[in-house]
Amino acid sequence: MSSPTRRPRRRLLRLLAAGAVIVPALAGCTAAVPMTSAADSNDPACAQVTVHLPELVGPESAPYERRETDAQATGAWGSPTQVLLRCGVEAPAVSDLPCYPVSGVDWLADQDPDDPDTFVFTTYGRTPAVQVIVTAEAGSSALFDLADAVGYLPNDGRACVGVDDLPGSDATTAP
């Protein structure tokens, strides 16, 4: 039979052993990327996007790893962060911004006026919309990597329009 003084010592040894396992595991953790959820981030379609986000995005030569975020329907890649995604942003109206189709998803492209090395891409023709902010270093390659996940959003029938789509262009004029 163990003495009463040995029981607390055994408990202390168990706690120290548990701490020896937990502390190194916690030391490898990084803080979540602070983000703000979009207004419609609770839309079920955003949940589909979120669960299909890839673990890697960006250049094939040095892709960025996915990081944890602290907001619903968001994604972040790279350390420091190179790519940010928010689902549930307001779907853009007709725009004069450049529009690029990438793997079945149309994106409006804008540049951050305060930072010429940051680009903002917003889906066009998808509701709810997704906004992706990338650094110049990450470039548009992240859009190709995100296209599969973003493709789960319903298409509302709108799409990028090119010069060939305008009335009177050679492509729409009968021979």
N, C-alpha and C positions, 0 to 999 in steps of 0.2 A: 504494500500500500504506500502511495506517495504521500509525503508530508505536505501540509498546507503551504509551506514556503516554496515548494518546488512548482506548484500549479501556476502561480503568477509568472515564474521564470519560463515555464513552457509556453505560456501564452505570449510572453514577450518574444521568445525565439520564433514562434509561428508568425507573429506580426513582422518581425525583421525579415524573415524568409519571404513573406509575401511582398514586402516592400522592395526587396532585392529583385523581384521579378517585375513589379509594376513600374518602379522608377525608371529603369532603362527604356521600357516601352514608351513611357510618356515623354522621355527626352527626345525621341525621334519624331514626335508630332510637331507640326507647324500650326500656327494659328490660322483660323479660317479667314478667307479673303472677305473683308467687310464690303457688303453690297446692299443695295436697296431694291426690294421687290417692285416690279412694275404693277400698275393699277389692276390689270387683269391676270396676275400671276396665278390666281387660284382657278383659272379656266382648266377643265380636264384635259384639253389639248396640250397645254403646257406641261402637264404631268407626263404625257407621252414623249414630248421632246426631252424632258429632263432624264427620264430613264434610259433614253437611247443616246445620250451624249457620249462621244468617244473618250477614251482615256488619253489619247494623244492627238494633238492638232499642230498644224504649222509645217514648216519646211521638212521635207523627208530627211535631209542631212542632219537636222537637229530638232526633232519635234519637241513640243512643250507638253509636260505631263499635267493632267487634270489635278486641280486642287479643290479642297472643300471650301464652300462659301457659307455665309451666315444668313442667306435670304432665299425664299422660295422661288423656284423656277429660274435659277441662275446657274452659271457655270464660269469657271476661271481656269486658265492654263498658263503655266510658266512661273518661274521664280527668279527674278521678279515677274509679276504678272504681265503677259504679252497679249492675251486674248480674254475678253470678258463677254458674257452672253446674258441677256435678260429676255425672258419670254413673257408676253402679256402686255407689251407696249401698244400704244394706239396705232392702229393700221393707218399708214399714210394715204392721203388723198392723191389725186393725180398730181404729178410733180414734174418739174423741169430738171431735177437732178439726174445724173447719168444712171441708167438702169442696166444691170448686167445679169443675164441668165447663167447660173452656175449649177450644173448637175440637176436640172429640173426645178431649181428654186430661183426666183427673180429677186435681185437685191438693188436697192437704191443706195448710191454711194455719196457720202458727204465727208468733208474734212473738218476736223475740230478747229474752229477759228483761233483758239488760244494755243493750239499745239499742232503745227504743220506736220509733225511726225505721227499723228494719230488719226485714224480713219474710222468713220462710223458707217456701218452697213445696216440697213433695215429691210426686212423682207417686204416685198410688194406682191399683193395678190393673195396674202395669207392672213387669216383672222383666227386668233389674235396674232399680232405680229411679233417678230423677234428682232432684237437689236444686238449687233455684235460690234464691239469696239476692239480694234487691233492696232498694234504699233506698226510702224513702217518696217521694222525688222521681221515681224510675223507675216506681214503682207496679206494678200488675198488668199493664200493657200489654205488658211483656216476655213474659209467658206466652203471649199471642196470637202474638207473633213467633216464639217457640220451639216452638209446638205442632207444626208440620210436622216438624221434626227429631226431636222427642221421640216423635212418632207412629210412628217406625220401631221403637220398642221393642215387643216382643210384649206383647199384652194378656193378663193371666192370668184374666180373667173377672170380677174384682171391679170394682165401680164405686161412685161416690158414691150414697148413699141419702138421699132426702128424706122429708119428712113424708108425702107422698102414697104412698110405698112401704111404709109401716108397715101391719101387719095391722090391720084394723078401720077404716082411714081411708076416707073417702068414695070415693076413687079405686079402692080394691080391693074395696069392698062391692058386691054385685050389687043392682040396683034392685028 
